[in-house]
Amino acid sequence: MSMLTGNENLKIMVIDDSSTIRRSAEIFLGQVGYKVILAEDGFDALAKINDTHPDLIFCDILMPRLDGYQTCALIKKSAKFRNTPVIMLSSKDGLFDRARGAMVGSDEYLTKPFTKDSLLKTVRNYTSVQASK
């Protein structure tokens, strides 16, 4: 059984205030057939989540207005989206950031700048888990 079947149905949200990061993620994920939803910050993301129901969310930590920890906490407090995996994105690979991310319910931590391989590997880890549930 290939884990790459049904990519076109998988919706991945990328929340980052950097247009470069959003664009890279959109290209990397789009190339393998995932549907990508982009959000510029937490407020933008929360407005789009209800309409789009992403299967997986990448969320930057350092963002204006509503940071990644607050955004993740709000997603995880929602009955509808609390089981949606949230992967924190950060330019620092810090233990404190990881711990804080885990406290608000994030599922994993990816350091920026990410490579296409690290991004897709993270997606596959979570989507194969989802598929086997």
VMD Tcl script that draws the C-alpha trace (Angstrom):
set ca {
  {0.00 0.00 0.00}
  {1.50 3.32 -1.06}
  {1.13 6.16 1.39}
  {1.05 8.63 -1.48}
  {-2.38 7.66 -2.71}
  {-5.12 10.22 -2.34}
  {-2.81 13.21 -1.95}
  {-5.19 15.40 -3.87}
  {-7.74 15.05 -1.07}
  {-5.34 16.07 1.66}
  {-5.64 19.68 2.77}
  {-2.69 21.27 4.48}
  {-2.75 24.72 6.03}
  {0.43 26.74 6.32}
  {0.30 29.70 8.71}
  {3.31 32.00 8.43}
  {3.78 35.74 8.16}
  {6.69 35.22 5.75}
  {5.55 35.13 2.13}
  {8.78 33.27 1.25}
  {7.97 30.44 3.67}
  {4.33 30.31 2.52}
  {5.43 30.19 -1.12}
  {8.04 27.43 -0.52}
  {5.56 25.32 1.41}
  {2.92 25.83 -1.29}
  {5.36 24.74 -4.03}
  {6.75 21.71 -2.12}
  {3.32 20.46 -1.05}
  {1.61 21.33 -4.33}
  {4.18 19.37 -6.36}
  {3.05 16.13 -4.76}
  {-0.63 16.93 -5.12}
  {-1.64 18.25 -1.71}
  {-4.18 21.06 -1.56}
  {-2.57 23.98 0.25}
  {-4.37 26.65 2.25}
  {-2.24 29.65 3.17}
  {-2.76 32.01 6.08}
  {-0.69 35.06 6.99}
  {-1.28 34.97 10.72}
  {-3.35 33.37 13.46}
  {-6.44 35.48 12.88}
  {-6.36 34.78 9.15}
  {-5.92 31.07 9.91}
  {-8.75 30.86 12.42}
  {-11.07 32.54 9.92}
  {-10.12 30.00 7.21}
  {-10.00 26.80 9.29}
  {-13.77 26.55 9.66}
  {-14.33 26.86 5.93}
  {-11.51 24.63 4.77}
  {-11.18 21.89 7.45}
  {-7.45 21.21 6.93}
  {-6.12 17.71 7.66}
  {-2.81 19.06 8.93}
  {-1.61 22.51 10.01}
  {1.88 24.02 9.95}
  {2.03 27.04 12.23}
  {4.86 29.53 12.60}
  {5.70 30.50 16.17}
  {6.75 34.12 15.73}
  {3.88 36.04 14.14}
  {2.36 39.45 14.78}
  {-1.01 39.86 16.56}
  {-1.56 36.22 17.50}
  {1.56 34.09 17.85}
  {1.87 30.41 17.00}
  {1.41 29.23 20.58}
  {-1.85 31.18 20.96}
  {-3.04 30.04 17.55}
  {-2.26 26.39 18.30}
  {-3.93 26.62 21.73}
  {-7.10 28.03 20.13}
  {-7.16 25.30 17.47}
  {-6.69 22.59 20.11}
  {-9.45 24.08 22.31}
  {-11.93 23.70 19.49}
  {-13.92 20.46 19.70}
  {-14.02 20.29 15.91}
  {-10.28 20.69 15.33}
  {-8.56 19.44 18.47}
  {-7.49 16.20 16.73}
  {-6.01 18.03 13.75}
  {-2.21 17.71 13.94}
  {-0.46 21.06 14.38}
  {3.25 21.26 13.56}
  {5.07 24.31 14.89}
  {7.55 26.09 12.60}
  {10.43 28.00 14.12}
  {13.71 29.48 12.99}
  {15.26 28.54 16.32}
  {15.68 24.93 17.29}
  {15.21 25.57 20.98}
  {14.28 23.20 23.75}
  {12.15 25.89 25.36}
  {10.18 26.42 22.15}
  {9.60 22.68 21.82}
  {8.41 22.40 25.41}
  {6.14 25.39 25.06}
  {4.76 24.03 21.80}
  {4.00 20.70 23.47}
  {2.24 22.51 26.31}
  {-0.24 24.13 23.92}
  {-0.85 20.81 22.19}
  {1.35 20.97 19.12}
  {2.19 17.58 17.66}
  {5.65 18.27 16.32}
  {8.24 20.92 15.69}
  {9.97 21.70 12.40}
  {12.92 24.08 12.16}
  {12.99 26.68 9.38}
  {14.20 26.90 6.75}
  {12.77 23.46 6.07}
  {13.69 21.35 3.06}
  {11.17 19.77 0.74}
  {12.14 16.38 2.17}
  {11.70 17.36 5.81}
  {8.34 18.98 5.06}
  {7.00 15.99 3.11}
  {8.35 13.49 5.62}
  {6.49 15.31 8.41}
  {3.29 15.31 6.36}
  {3.64 11.58 5.62}
  {4.22 10.78 9.31}
  {0.91 12.36 10.22}
  {-1.17 11.36 7.24}
  {-0.25 7.69 7.51}
  {-1.24 7.86 11.19}
  {-4.56 9.49 10.24}
  {-5.21 6.92 7.54}
  {-4.63 4.00 9.88}
  {-7.10 5.29 12.51}
}
mol new
graphics top color blue
foreach p $ca { graphics top sphere $p radius 0.5 }
foreach p [lrange $ca 0 end-1] q [lrange $ca 1 end] { graphics top cylinder $p $q radius 0.2 }
display resetview
